[in-house]
Amino acid sequence: MRRAVVCVQNHDQVGNRALGDRLHHAVDAAGWRAAVTVLLTAPMTPLLFMGQEWAARSPFQFFTDFSPDLGRLVVEGRRQEFSAFPEFAAPNATDRIPDPQDEATFAASRLRWEEQRCPEHHAVLALHRALLRLRDGRDALHGSDDYASDAEAPDADTIVLGRGASADAVLVVARLRGHGVVSVSALSDGEWHVLLNTEDAAFAADPLPPRVDVPAGLIAFQRPGALVFARTHD
């Protein structure tokens, strides 16, 4: 599985949106933290798209440097294509779509590195770093040579990943949407403790930690979030 590169967003997906808005612009911060946790604990090789590691504010808009004649056709074709979308169906609505030939479109897409110093962005960066340290430091979280993995969806909004075997196993529970109680049968042997919680104050400005009952195998999420568990002997 390590030969497969996976992502939650990339340049094609973002650049080909009308306004170049990124996934973390469209979902809430708690859901974004949960998605990042799935990405960075998966058995495949994760791809981080420029700036996602601190939830960059800048969009990544479609920009070009063609000859004037070809550039004009690209602008017209792009706006015509998006006119079929409901949000651009009104007269002149496609005028909001950035001109790929305008240098300002390119400039708007450049990363603002100083954002990393802002608390909200620094917290997202801290989460990425913490997950990457876990991935690097635990054999169970390395890219896998296997052809299948232990993954299940206990409900429509949650995914559970089992990584590694026996004493070195790691369990990832990610609630990607909404709140609710999740039953995780693998927890009920009572031999787990939390390695990482996306609702920790280091990662969330307004923490709402889930309530965990390991012996019962139950996690009550107050909103989207993710937990990484390890065996208690760790």
Secondary structure as UniProt FT lines:
FT   TURN            2..3
FT   STRAND          5..6
FT   HELIX           11..15
FT   HELIX           23..26
FT   HELIX           29..41
FT   STRAND          45..46
FT   TURN            50..51
FT   HELIX           52..54
FT   HELIX           68..82
FT   TURN            83..84
FT   HELIX           86..88
FT   TURN            91..92
FT   HELIX           93..96
FT   TURN            100..101
FT   HELIX           103..108
FT   HELIX           113..117
FT   HELIX           119..137
FT   HELIX           139..141
FT   STRAND          150..155
FT   TURN            156..157
FT   STRAND          158..163
FT   HELIX           166..168
FT   STRAND          170..175
FT   STRAND          180..183
FT   HELIX           185..189
FT   STRAND          192..197
FT   TURN            198..199
FT   TURN            201..203
FT   STRAND          211..213
FT   TURN            214..217
FT   STRAND          218..221
FT   STRAND          225..231
FT   TURN            232..233
//
